[in-house]
Each structure stands twice: as C-alpha cells, then as structure tokens.
Amino acid sequence: MTRLLACGSAALLALAFAPAAAASPLVPRDLSPLARYANALVQLRPGPARAVEAELRAAGAVRVSTRQRLWRVPSGAARRLVPRLAVAGTVVEVEPDRPRVLRDHITHGDPLLAQQWWYPRIGADRVEPPGPGRPVTVIDSGLDATHPEFAGRPNTALLNAQTVTGEREFHGTAVSSVVAAPANGIGVVGVYPQAVLNAWDASPRGRLSASDVIAGIEAAAAAGPGVVNLSLGGTGRSVFEAEAVANAFARGTILVAAAGNERDEGSPLNFPANYPHVVTVSATDLSDRVSSFSSATPAIDVAAPGDAIPAAVPTRFASTGFTSLAGTSFSAPIVAGAIAWIWTARPQLEKTQLIELVRRSARDLGPVGRDRDTGFGLLDLPRALTLPSPPVDPAEPNDDPVQAARTPPLTAPGRSRARVSARLDPVDDPRDIYRVFVPAGRRVTAVLRASFPAGLGVSGAVPNGLARRVTGAGRARTLTLTNRAARGVVVSVNVSLAVSAAIGGATYTLSLTTARAPR
C-alpha cells in the first residue's frame, strides 16, 4: 500500500488539475492548483465515515452540506489528504472553493454609472433592489423600445403605440431610463433596474395633452396598484385630470409628478404636481441644494437629484444614445422608481403609509420640517426601507362628498360608536369628509382632537329635523348632531385644515358617540 501511494503521488504531478465536470480520476490528478485557493470542497462517499470525518475536522474542515456529504477543507490539508482517501475509496470528488463575485446592480460595468452622481446621494448604492414587483408606468412621450437599454428588456410593456419622432420626444426614453434602465453593462443604471416598466405615450400626435394624460392614468390604474410617473405639466388646472388622479389614487395607484422648472418665472403652480394626492418632487444639485430652475411650491413632498443626470435617448437626438439632462423631469422618476422598489420590498404597506414613509424618511435639507424648496427633504432610500411603518390614513381620498359617498358611514344602525385617526395636509389632503348616521330621536357627538388648529362641521344642507352645534376652538372641537325627525339621516361631517395652519400637515382623532337625544 505504501508503494502504491508513493507511485500515485508521483503520478499526480504528471497531469494538469481538471475541474470536477471533467470527471477525471482523483488518482492520478494534479492537485497543486488547489494552492491558488484558500479552501477546497471535498465530497465523501455514502456510508459510515466517522473516522474520515474526524480526520477532516482535525485538519480544520467544516461540513457544508449533509445531503451532499460535502466538506470545506483548507487547501493544504486537501492536497495532503485527498490522494490517500481517494485510494481508500472514501472520496468522490474534489474541487476548489471558487470565489463568487456579488453581481449587484452597480457592478455590471455600465460605463456611465460613474457619472451617476445621484446614486449615492439617495443611498441607491448601499442597498440591493428586489426583483420585479410593483409596476412603474411612465406617462410621457414615447419610449424608444429599440434602444439598447430597452431592446429585449424583460418586464417592459408598451401600453399603447409609441412614437419618438417629435422635436422633444427623447423625453420619455430618458425618463424611463432613470426609472429602470437595466444593469446590463450598457450606458446607465436606473434607480430600480429590475422594475416592471410600463410605457404610455401621451404625445401620439407630437404634443402632450391632458386627454392623453388622463387616458394613461386610467390605463395604469386599470392594471392594478402601482406607481405612475408624470414628468410633465402645465399651469392650467383641469377638473377632469384632477378627477382622474383622485380616481386612480382611490384604486391604489401612487402618482409622482415633477414640480416644474419655472423658478425664474416665479414658480407658477404646475398641474398635475399641485393636485391633491400627488407626490410632488423638486430637484437638487450636486451640492444637495435646491436646483436653480426647480419651482418652489407648498405642494412639494420630497426632493431628488435633478442636475446633470445621465440618461438614455434615441440615437437621432444623440449619436451615442446617451446624454446628460437636467430638470425636475428627472427628479420625479428617481422618486417614482424608489417608491416602487420600497413597495415591492414592503408589500404590506398601504398607499397612504408608503407616501408618508417616503416623507418621514427624507433627509431634511432646509429649515426644520417642510419647506417650499425641497419639501420634507432629500429622498433617502435605505432609511425608507427600514423606518417603522406609519399609520394608515383611512378612507382616502375623501376630500369631497362624491369621494366620501363611496365609503360606508362611520356610524350605522347597530353601530353607535366609532373612532378614526387620520392625517391632513394643506395641499395633498386639506379636508376629510365622513358620513355619519344619526338615528331618529338620537344625538351623535363628534369630538375632534388635532395636532394643529382644525375645523369641524357639516358639509352640505342640513336635513329637516336635524340640529347641529359646534363648540370649542383651535385643536379641540365638538360637533353635536341632534335628530328630532321620525327617521334616521346620514350627514357628511368634515374635518378641515387651513393652508396656513400646518405646512407639514396635521394628525387628528375623531370620536363619535350616539346617545338618546335630550327632551
């Protein structure tokens, strides 16, 4: 046996080390290349092998898999032990414990990633995005689906025909790349590279219009809960566009819009950015200051980088297919993609929780609290992924009687008490309306306690036989509704917040109690 082992050891040096896939015999095989690695993986044959296992442990080995009978063995020990164990029939195979490189979304060699200064500013380089989840619908000019960033990209859907022939129709492709350009070794990497990306062309005739935006919002909402990016706007308020936003929000869609680039023009209000229930985004520069062009408005929720943003564009606009752009148009998709990422990673969150989470986790840049330039601060993706969930803001949207009519009354026959905790925002949610049932011959008392001065009252006409009385002031108010009619009635009770009362919003509780009306 000693002679056989000696001959075998000499023969081992004669052949090059072969990988396990080659299935070359362990004896003879040159094991010297194992020295290039710290450890080797050694697989044992089935059957009693306690003595062998003890010998491996004594040599510093660690069991990797019981099912595979696999051990991690220091390379020096493996080179010494494997030939003898192989001849004894106890070893099946050996190979190096080869290193594996973490193939995350920033190590794929996309050449323009080094110019994406905004990635570390929002923490996108410190966390790894999930796989496909909540979709992002980009409503914009058309997406160039032939661009190298998007040709063959999985989880990409064109919700209508896409055109990129107009003078400014690079925009939709650029915005989409900021959201979801894949980590593919080409060009740029989007904030959420694995996102489900839907594209809606709102400029099929070469010009954006409110009607095409409304149609896109409807198409996105019909697909189920997700995020919509609106890097567009105008100074004219559309009743129908506002209604489309509210309807989509009610169906579980979070809408993100660019604040506008008209700071030098006095920051006129832009829509849809200034509608209720829209996440409004301003732009910051390389020094984390508000960008020189970024519009200022009380509606701003958060800020995101918007200066010198590398983006993909059709080659008819730039021969390389990439260029650097600036504007709140490119801040908004950073936030939209981040919200979809957070929602995918934290699927239990309800839409109002998610919006509040993004606000609370933002890194404050200006005066403490909310400000007209950067809202609650700069988007902070890692913090939003870990911060505790805020409470749900129930019944949203319930800003007007039509919306409130879709929700059941807080009190009803057989349900004489109710309590709700909610939030108000001077722009996004200035008023909440609840329906309340007041039985015949009964009195409902509504007690409001708010973190800021708020109003409490009845919306619309008061039915015959119903008396109302409001007492208190400031943050504590009481509304008494007494029904002396022969039938029960449902009335609308509203809680309101003055725009000047709380730039950062307010929280409140509303408690309702039903009792016999006094004679």
LOMARTOR-29277 format. One record per residue: residue in three letters; y, x, z of N, C-alpha, C, O in turn. Coordinates in steps of 0.05 Angstrom, whole numbers, plus 5000, padded with zeros to 4 digits. Layout:
BEGIN
AlaYXZYXZYXZYXZ ...
END
This chain:
BEGIN
Met497650175000500050005000502550175000504550124986 Thr502450395016504750575016505250694989507550724981 Arg503050774975503350894949504550684929506250754913 Leu503650434931504550224913507550184917509050154898 Leu508450174942511250124948512950364938515050324927 Ala511950604941513450834931513650824901515850884891 Cys511550754888511650734858513550514850515050534831 Gly513350294865515050064858517950134862519650064845 Ser518650274884521450354889522550534867524850504859 Ala520850714858521650884836522150734811523950784796 Ala520350534806520550384781523050204781524150134760 Leu523850114805526149944807528650064795530349924784 Leu528850324796531250454786531250464756533350534744 Ala529050394743528950424714530150194699530750224676 Leu530449964712531349724698534049634708534549664732 Ala535649524691538149414700537749154716535749014712 Phe539649104735539448864751539848624733541748614718 Ala538048434734538248194718538847954735537947944758 Pro540547764726541147524742538647354745536647384731 Ala538747174765536447014771535546844747533246794744 Ala537546754731536846584708534946724689533446594675 Ala534946994689533147144671530247134680528447194665 Ala529847064706527147044718525547294714523147284710 Ser526747534715525247784713523847834740524847744761 Pro521647964741520148014766521848164786523448344778 Leu521548094811523048234832522148524834523748704841 Val519648574828518548844827517248884800515248754795 Pro518349054783520649224788523249094780523248944760 Arg525449134794528149054786530149234800529749294824 Asp532149314786534249484797536049314815537549154805 Leu535949364841537649204859540249354867541749254883 Ser540749584855543149734862545749584857547649624872 Pro545849414836548449264831549149084855551449004857 Leu547249024872547948864895550048994912551548864927 Ala550249264910552149414926555049334920556849394935 Arg555549214896558249124889559148884905561448814904 Tyr557348754919557948504933557348544963555648704970 Ala558748394980558248425008555548325017554248425035 Asn554648105004552147975012550547904987551447894965 Ala547947854993546147754972544947494982544947435006 Leu544047324964542647074970539647124965538847194943 Val538047074986535247124984533746864989534246735009 Gln532046794971530446544974527546614981526246774967 Leu526646495002523846535012521946335000522746114992 Arg519446404999517346224990516746025013517146075036 Pro515645785005514945595026512645705043511145885035 Gly512445585067510245665084511245805109513545875111 Pro509345855128510145995152511346275146510146435132 Ala513746315157515146575152516846645176518946765172 Arg515846585200517546645224518046935227520347015234 Ala516047105221516447395224518547495204520147665211 Val518447385180520347465159523147375167525047525165 Glu523347125177525947015185527147185208529447245209 Ala525347255226526247425249527247695239529247795249 Glu525847805219526748065208529448035194531148215196 Leu529847815179532347765166534647735186536747855182 Arg534147585207536247545227536947815240539247875246 Ala534847975245535348235257537148415239538548595248 Ala536948355213538548515194541248395189542848485173 Gly541948175204544648055202544747825182546847735175 Ala542347715174542347495155542947225168542547195192 Val543847035152544546765162543246565143543446595119 Arg541946365155540846155138543045995124544945905137 Val542845955098544745805082543745515078545245325081 Ser541245485071540145225064537245215073535545375064 Thr536545025091533844985099532144875076529944965071 Arg533244685061531844565039531044765018528844755007 Gln532944945012532445144991531245395002530545584987 Arg530945415028529845655042531545895034530446115027 Leu534145865035536046055025537446195048538346075067 Trp537646465046538946625066541146805054540846905031 Arg543346835069545347025061544847285077544847285101 Val544347505061543447755073545447975066546247995042 Pro546348135084548148365077546848525055544448575055 Ser548448605036547348725012545648975017543549005005 Gly546549145036544949385042542149305053540249435045 Ala542049105070539449025081537748895060535348935059 Ala539048745041537448615020536248825002533848804994 Arg537749034995536649244978534349384991532449484978 Arg534449405018532249535032529849365036527549455034 Leu530249105042528048935050526748785027524248745027 Val528248715006527148534985524748654971522848514967 Pro524748914963522349014949519748984965517748894954 Arg519849044990517449025007516648725011514348665009 Leu518648555016518048275020517048144994515447954995 Ala518048234972517148124946514248204941512648034932 Val513548444946510748534942508948374961506648314954 Ala509948314985508348165004508147864997506647715009 Gly509747784977509547504967511247304983510747064982 Thr513247394997514847215014517547155002518946985012 Val518347294981521047254968520647134941519047234925 Val522246924934522146804908524146944889523547014867 Glu526646964900528847064882531047184899531347114923 Val532647354887535047464900537247484879536747544856 Glu539647434888541947474871544447534888544347484912 Pro546547644876548947694892550247434902549947224889 Asp551447444925553047214934555747244921557647354932 Arg555947144897558247194880560747044890560546814900 Pro563047164889565547024898566246794880565646804856 Arg567546604891568546384876571546364880572546394902 Val573046324858575946314859576746014862575745844848 Leu578645964880579545694884581145614859583345714854 Arg580045434843581345344819583145104825582544884818 Asp585345154839587144934845589144894823588945024802 His591044704827592744624805594944824799596444784780 Ile595045054814597145254808595845524801597345724800 Thr593345524795592045784788590645764761588745914756 His591545584744590345564717591845714696591145704672 Gly593945864704595346034685597245894667597845994645 Asp598145644674600245514658602645694657603845744678 Pro603445784633605446004632608245944643609646124651 Leu609045684643611645614653611745544682613845464693 Leu609445554696609345484724611145664740612345574760 Ala611345914733613146094748616046014747617646074764 Gln616745854726619545764724619945494738622145394739 Gln617745374747617945114761618745154790617145124808 Trp621245234794622345304820622145064839622045104864 Trp621944824828621944584845619244544860619144404880 Tyr617144664850614544624862614544694892613744534908 Pro615344934900615345004928617544844944617244814968 Arg619644754930621744614945620744354957621644264978 Ile618844224943617743974954615044014967613743824977 Gly614044264968611444324981609044274963606844264974 Ala609444234937607144174920605344414916603044384907 Asp606244654924604544894922602844934946601145114947 Arg603344774967601844814993599644604997598244625017 Val599444414980597344204983596044164956597344194935 Glu593544084956592044044931591843744925590943584942 Pro592643664901592643374895589843264892587943414886 Pro589543004897586942874894586342834865587942894847 Gly583942724860583242644833584742394824586542304839 Pro584042284802585542044792585341814812583241774825 Gly587541674815587641454834589641244826589441124805 Arg591741204842593841014836595241104810596041334808 Pro595540914791596840994766599841024768601140904785 Val600941184750603841204746604341114718603241214698 Thr606040904715606840814689609640914684611540854699 Val610041064662612641164654613740974633612640954611 Ile615840834640617240654622619640804612621540864627 Asp619640874586621541074576621541054546620440864534 Ser622541254532622041284504619041364501617741414521 Gly618141374476615241414472614241684481615641884484 Leu611641694486610141934494608942054469607541914454 Asp609442314464608142454442605242524451604742724464 Ala603442344443600642384451599242614436596942684443 Thr600542724416599442954402600243224414599343434406 His602143214433603043464446600643594460598943454471 Pro600543864460598344004473597843924502595643934512 Glu599943844516599643754544598143484546596843434566 Phe598343324525597243054527594942994508593542804512 Ala594643154487592443104468589843154483589243374491 Gly588242944485585642974499585842964529583842984542 Arg588242914540588542904569587042654579587442434569 Pro585142684598583742454609585642274625587842354633 Asn584742024628586241834645589141794635591041774651 Thr589441784609592041734596591841494578590141484561 Ala593541294583593441054567596140984555598241004569 Leu596240914530598640824516598640524517597040394503 Leu600440404533600340114537601539954513601139714511 Asn603040094496603939974470604240204450603740434457 Ala605040144426605440344406607640534415609740454425 Gln607240794411609141004419610541124395609341204376 Thr613241144397614841274375616441494388617441474410 Val616741714373618341944383620142044361620642284359 Thr621241864344622741944321625741934325627242054310 Gly626641784346629541754351630842014360629542214367 Glu633542004361635142244368634542354396634442594399 Arg634042174415633542264442630642194452630142174475 Glu628842164433626242074441624342294449621842274446 Phe625542514458623942724472623542634501621842744515 His625242444510625542394538622942294552622242394573 Gly621542114539619042004551616942214554615542224574 Thr616742394535614742614537615442804559613742894574 Ala618042864562618943044583618442924610617343064628 Val619242674614618842544640615842534647615142584669 Ser614242464627611342444632610142714640608342734656 Ser611242934628610143194635610943274664609343414677 Val613243194673614043244701612143094720611543194741 Val611342854712609542704729606742824729605542874750 Ala605642874704602742904703601743104682599543074672 Ala603343294674602343504656599943634670600143714693 Pro597643654656595243764669595444064674596944204661 Ala593844154693593544444698591444544678589044554685 Asn592344624655590544684633591144954620590145014598 Gly592845124632593545374620595545354598596045554584 Ile596745124595598745074574601344984587601344784601 Gly603545114581606145014589606644974618606545154634 Val607044714626607844644653605644494668603644424656 Val606044464694604144304710605844084723607844144737 Gly604943834720606343614733605843604763604143744773 Val607443444777607143424806604443324814603343394834 Tyr603243144797600643034803598943054777598742854762 Pro597943294772596743344745594343174739593743134715 Gln592843074759590442914753591142614752589242454751 Ala593642544754594342264756593342094733593042194711 Val592841844739592441644717595241584706597041484720 Leu595641644681598341634669598341414647596741414629 Asn600141214651600541004631603241044619605241094633 Ala603441004593606041034579606740774566605240644552 Trp609240684571610340444558612940534543614840624555 Asp612940484517615240554500617240324502616840114491 Ala619540374516621640174518623840204497625940084499 Ser623340374477625240404455623840404429624040584413 Pro622240184423620740174398622540164373621640234351 Arg625040084377626840074354628940304356631040294342 Gly628240504372630040734374632140704395633740894400 Arg632240474409634240434430632940294454631340114450 Leu633540384478632540254502633939984505636239954499 Ser632439784515633639524521632439414546630239474554 Ala634039234559633039104584630538944578628738944595 Ser630338824555628038654549625438824547623338744556 Asp625739064535623339234533622639354560620239404565 Val624639404577624039504604622639284620620639334634 Ile623539034617622338814631619438774622617638734639 Ala618938794596616238774586614438994597612138954603 Gly615539234599614039464610613339424640611139484648 Ile615339324655614839274683612539064686610839094703 Glu612638854670610638654671607838764664605838704677 Ala607738934644605239054636604139234658601639234663 Ala605839384671604939564693603939404716601839464728 Ala605339184724604539024747601938874741600338834759 Ala601538804716599038654709596638834712594438734716 Ala597039094711594739284713593939324742591939464747 Gly595439224761594739254789596639444804598439554791 Pro596339474830598139634846598339924835596340044828 Gly600740014834601240284824604140354826605640214840 Val605040564812607740664813608940644785607540714765 Val611440564783612840554758615240744759616740744779 Asn615540914739617841094737619840984717619140924694 Leu622440964726624540864709626741074708628641054723 Ser626541264690628641474687630541374666631041504645 Leu631741144671633541014652635340834668634940794692 Gly637340714655639140534669641640474654642140584633 Gly643240304665645740224654647440094676646440014697 Thr650040064670651839954690651839654691653039534709 Gly650639524671650539234671648139124687645839194681 Arg648738944706646538834722645338604707646638434696 Ser642638604706641138394692639638224713638038324728 Val640237964713638837784731635837784726634237784744 Phe635137794700632237784693630838044699628538044707 Glu632238274696631038534703630638544733628538644742 Ala632538454749632338454778629938274786628438344804 Glu629638054772627337874779624738004772622737984786 Ala624638154749622138294742621438504762619138534769 Val623538644773623038844794621838714819619938814830 Ala623138494828622138354852619338244848617638264866 Asn618738134824616038024819613938254820611838214831 Ala614638484807612738704807612338814835610038874843 Phe614438824851614138924878612438734894610738824910 Ala612738474890611138284905608138314898606438244914 Arg607538414874604738444865603638714873601338774866 Gly605138884887604139134897604939374881603739594884 Thr607039354864608039574848610439704862612339564870 Ile610439964864612740114874614340224850613240364833 Leu616940154849618540234827620440454836621740434856 Val620540674820622240904826624240934803623440934780 Ala626740964809628840984788630741214793631341284816 Ala631841324772633841534773636541414781637341204770 Ala637941554799640441454809642641454787644441294788 Gly642441644768644541664747645841934748645742074768 Asn647142004726648442264723651442244719652642404704 Glu652642054732655541994727657342064751659241924756 Arg656642274764658342354788661142404780663042334794 Asp661642534757664342594748665842344740668342354737 Glu664442124736665741874727666041684751666541444746 Gly665741784775666041614798663541474808663641294824 Ser661241554797658641444806658541144804658041014824 Pro658941034780658640734778655740654784653840814779 Leu655340414794652640324801650940304775651740194755 Asn648540424777646640414755644440224762643540194785 Phe643440084743641139904746638939984726639540034703 Pro636439984735635239854759635440014785634439914805 Ala636740244786636740404810637840264834637040314857 Asn639840084830641139954852640239664857641539514872 Tyr637939594846636739334854635339374880634439594887 Pro634939154896633239164919630439244912629439184890 His629039374930626139434928625639634906623539624893 Val627539814901627140034882627640294898629540314913 Val625840494895626240754907628140914889627440984866 Thr630540954899632641084883632841374889632841454912 Val632841544868632541834871635041974860635841924837 Ser636142154876638342334866637142604860634842664865 Ala638842784850637943054842639143274860641443244870 Thr637543484864638543724878638243964860636743964841 Asp639744174867639744414851638044634864636544574883 Leu638144874854636445094864637145184892635645334905 Ser639445094902640245154930639844914949640944914971 Asp638344714940637844474955640444324962640644194983 Arg642444344944644844184947644743964925643343994905 Val646243754930646343544910647343654884649243814884 Ser646143584862646843694836649643594828650443374836 Ser651043744812653843694805654043434790656243304790 Phe651943344776652043104760650942854774651442634764 Ser649542884796648042674808649842454821651442514838 Ser649442214812651141984822650641944852648441984862 Ala652741874866652641814894652741514898654441374887 Thr650941404915650841124920649341064946647541214953 Pro650140854960648640784985645740724980644140714998 Ala644940664954642140594948640240824949637840774949 Ile641241074949639341304946637541314970638341304993 Asp634941334964632941364985632241654991632341735014 Val631541804970630842084973631942244949632742124929 Ala631942504952632742684931630342854923628442884938 Ala630542954898628543144888629843324868631943254857 Pro628743564864629943754845630443624818628843474807 Gly632843694806633543584780635043774762635843694740 Asp635344024770636744224754634644414742632744484755 Ala635044484717633344684704630344634708628844794718 Ile629544394699626744314702625244364676625844234656 Pro623344554675621744594651620044344644618844224662 Ala620044264619618644014612617644034583618644194567 Ala615643874577614543864550616243674533617143474543 Val616543744508618043574489616543594462615243804457 Pro616843394445615643414418616743664404619043744408 Thr615243784387616044034374618343994355619744194348 Arg618943754347621343704330623943754345626043794333 Phe623743754372626043804388626144094398628344194403 Ala623844224401623744504409621144614397618944504401 Ser621344824382619044934367616745004385614444994376 Thr617345094409615145164428613844924441611644944451 Gly615144694439614144454453615044434482614144254496 Phe616744614490617744614518620644694519621544844502 Thr622044584539624844654542625644604571624044484586 Ser628044684579629044644606631044414605632844424588 Leu630844224624632543994624633643944651632644054671 Ala635743784653637043724678637743424679638343304658 Gly637743304702638543034705636842894726634642984733 Thr637842674737636242514756633842394742631942304755 Ser633842394715631542304699629042474706626842374703 Phe629442724715627242894721626742924751624743044759 Ser628542824767628142804796626342564802624442584818 Ala626842344788625342094793622342134789620742044805 Pro621542254766618542274762617242464782614842434787 Ile618742654794617542814815616842634839614642664850 Val618642454845618142264868615942064860614242004876 Ala616041964836614041764827611241884828609341754838 Gly610942124817608342254818607442314846605042284853 Ala609342404863608642454891607742204906605842214922 Ile609041984901608241734914605441654905603841564922 Ala604841684879602141614870600041794883597941704891 Trp600742054886598942244900598542164929596242144938 Ile600642104943600442024971598841764974597141744992 Trp599341574956597941324958594941354952593241224963 Thr594341534933591441594927590141724951587841664958 Ala591541914964590442054987590341875012588641915029 Arg592141675013592241495037592141205027594141065029 Pro589941125016589740865002590040625020590540405011 Gln589940665046590140445065593040355068593640145080 Leu594940515059597740445062598640205045597840185022 Glu600240035056601439815042604039915030605140105039 Lys605039775009607339884994609739935011611140135007 Thr610339755030612739795047612340035066614240175072 Gln609840075075609340315091609740565076610940755086 Leu608840565051609040815035611940885029612641125031 Ile613540695022616340745017617740855042619241055041 Glu617240725065618440815090617341095098618841255109 Leu614841155092613741415098615141635082615741845093 Val615641585056617041785040619841825050620842055050 Arg621141615059623841655071623741815097625342005100 Arg621941735115621941865142621042155140621842315157 Ser619442225121618342495119620242685104619742925104 Ala622342575091624142745075625642945093626142895117 Arg626343165081627743375096630743335093631843355071 Asp632043265115634843195115636543435104636243655113 Leu638343365085639943575073642943555081644343755081 Gly643843315086646643275092647043195120645643295138 Pro649043015126649442925153646842785163645242695148 Val646542785190644142675201643742385193645642225194 Gly641342325183640842055173641342035144641342235129 Arg641741795135642041735106644941805097646841755112 Asp645141905073647841945061647741865032645641835020 Arg650141845020650441744993649541944972649141874949 Asp649342204979648542404960645542444958644542454936 Thr644142474980641342534980639642344996637242395001 Gly640742115004639241915018638242025045639742135061 Phe635641995050634442095074633742385072632942505092 Gly634042505049633542795046631742855023631142685006 Leu630843105022629243215000626343145004625243175026 Leu625043044984622242984985620643204997620943444989 Asp618843145016617143335029614243235027613343075044 Leu612843335007610243225001608143285023606743095031 Pro607943525034605943575055606443405080604543305092 Arg608943365087609643205111608942915106607942785124 Ala609442815082608742535076605742485077604842265082 Leu604242695072601342665072600142665100597942585104 Thr601742755120600742785147602242615168601142575189 Leu604642525162606142375181604742115188603641985170 Pro604742025213603541775220604641545204607041545196 Ser603041345198603841115182605940945197605440875220 Pro608140875184610040695196608940405195606940355181 Pro610040225210609139945209609639815182611339895167 Val608039615176608439455152610939285155611439185177 Asp612439255134614739065134613638815120613438795096 Pro612938605136611438385125613038205107615538205107 Ala611638055090612737835073614637935051615937775038 Glu614838195047616638295026615438244998613038284994 Pro617138174978620038124982620537834990619237644980 Asn622437795009623137525018626237515021627237425041 Asp627637615000630537635001631937364995634137325003 Asp630537194980631836944972629836714976627436764979 Pro630736464976629036234981626636214962624436134970 Val627036294937624836284917622536474925620236394925 Gln623336714933621236904942620036814968617536834972 Ala621636714987620636625013618736385010616836355026 Ala619136224990617535984986614636054979612835884981 Arg614136304971611436394965609836464990607436504988 Thr611136475012609736555037609336305055611036135055 Pro607236295071606836065088608836075111609836285119 Pro609535835123611335825145610335985169607835995174 Leu612136105185611236245208610036065229608036125242 Thr611235825232610135625250609135385233610235335211 Ala607135245242605935035227604534845247604334905270 Pro603734605238602134435256599834585268598134695253 Gly599634585294597434735307598135025313596635165326 Arg600435125303601235395308604135385317606035375301 Ser604535385343607235335355608735585361611135575368 Arg607435815360608836065366608336265343606336255329 Ala610236445340610036665320611836895328613836855342 Arg611137125320612737365325612437555301610237605292 Val614637655291614537835268616438065274618638035284 Ser615438305266617038545268617538645239615638655224 Ala619938715233620538785205622938975204624039045224 Arg623739035179626039215175628039095156627238925139 Leu630439175158632539105139633839365128633839565142 Asp634839345104636239575092638639465077638439255064 Pro640939595080643439485068643339445038644739275027 Val641639595024641539574995638739464987638539264972 Asp636639594996633939514987633039254998631439114985 Asp633939175022632838935035634938835055634438845079 Pro637238725045639338645064638838385079640238335098 Arg636838225070636437975083633437905081632137955061 Asp632337785103629637685103629737385108631237295126 Ile628237235093628236945096625336865103623436935090 Tyr625136705125622536605133622636295134624636185141 Arg620436175128620235885131619035815158617235945168 Val620235615170619435535197619035235198620635085188 Phe616835145209616234855212617234765239616534875260 Val618834555239619834425263618634145265619533975250 Pro616734095283615533835285617533625294619533685306 Ala616833375288618533145297618633145327616533175341 Gly621033105337621333085366621033355381620633355405 Arg621033575366620633835379622934015373624733965357 Arg623034235388625134435384623834705380621934785394 Val624834855361623935125356626235315364628435285355 Thr625535505381627435715389626735975376624536075381 Ala628536095361628136355348629936555362632336535363 Val628636765373630136975387629937235370627837335364 Leu632337335363632537585347633437815364635437795379 Arg632038035363632838285376632738505354630638555344 Ala635038625349635238815327636339085336637639095357 Ser635839295321636739555328639739595321641039785330 Phe640739415303643539425296644539135295642938945294 Pro647139095296648138815295647138675270647238775248 Ala646138435274644938285252645637985255646437895277 Gly645337835234645837555235643237395235641237485225 Leu643437155246641136975247642136695240643936595253 Gly640936565221641836295214639836155197637636235193 Val640735925186639135755169640235765141642635735136 Ser638435805121639235815093639135535082637335375088 Gly641035475065641035215050641934985068642835025090 Ala641634745056642434505070640634445094638234495093 Val641834335115640334265139639333975136641033795131 Pro636733925138635733655134636933465155637633545177 Asn637033205147637933005166636132995190633733015189 Gly637432965213635932955238635433215252634433235274 Leu636233435238635833705249638433815259640433815245 Ala638433905284640834035295640334325299638034405306 Arg642334485294642034775297644234895314646434785315 Arg643635105328645535235346644935525348642635595353 Val646935695344646535985346648236085369650536025371 Thr646936245386648336365409647836665408646136765394 Gly649436815424649137105425650837235404652137105387 Ala650837505404652337655385651137935383649438015400 Gly652038085363651138365359648138375354647238275333 Arg646638515371643838575366641938365377639538375373 Ala642938165392641237965404642437685398644637625406 Arg640837525384641837255377639537065381637137135379 Thr640236815386638336595390639136365372641436275373 Leu637236265357637636025340635835805351633435845354 Thr637035575356635535345366635635125345637735045336 Leu633235035337632934815317631634575331629334595340 Thr633034355332632034115345631733895325633633825311 Asn629333795322628733585302628333315316626333265330 Arg630333135312630132865324629332655303629332415308 Ala628532755280627532575259624732485265623432595282 Ala623732295249621032185253618932365240616532325245 Arg619732555224617832725210618533015215620833095219 Gly616433185214616833465215618233575190617833465169 Val619733795193621133905170620634205169620134335190 Val620834325145620634615142623434715133624634615114 Val624534905148627135015142626835315138624935435146 Ser628935425125628935715119630835845140633135785142 Val629636035154631236195174631636465163629736595153 Asn634136565163634736825152635737025173637236945191 Val634937265170635837495185637337675166636237755146 Ser639837735172641437895153642738135166643038145190 Leu643438325149644638575158647038635141646838645116 Ala649438675153651738755137651439035126650239205140 Val652339085102652039345089653239565107652139785109 Ser655539505120656839705136655539745164656239925178 Ala653639565170652539575197650639805202650639925224 Ala649039875182647040085187646240215160644540105146 Ile647540435153646940565128644040645126642940665104 Gly642740695149639940775149638040555153635640605154 Gly638940305155637140085158636940005187637940145205 Ala635539785192635139685220632339575223631139485203 Thr631439565247628939435253629539195272631539195285 Tyr627739005271628138765289625538635295623538675281 Thr625638465316623438285321624538005322626737955332 Leu623037815312623837535312621537385325619337375315 Ser622137255348620137105363620736805362623036725366 Leu618836645356619236355353617436205373615036265376 Thr618536005386617135845405617735545400620035475397 Thr615635385400616035095396615634955422613735005437 Ala617434765429617334615454618334335449619434275428 Arg617934155469618833885467621933885467623134025483 Ala623133725450626033705449627033565473625833365482 Pro629233655485630333515508631433245501632333205478 Arg631233055519632232785514635232775516636532565513 
END
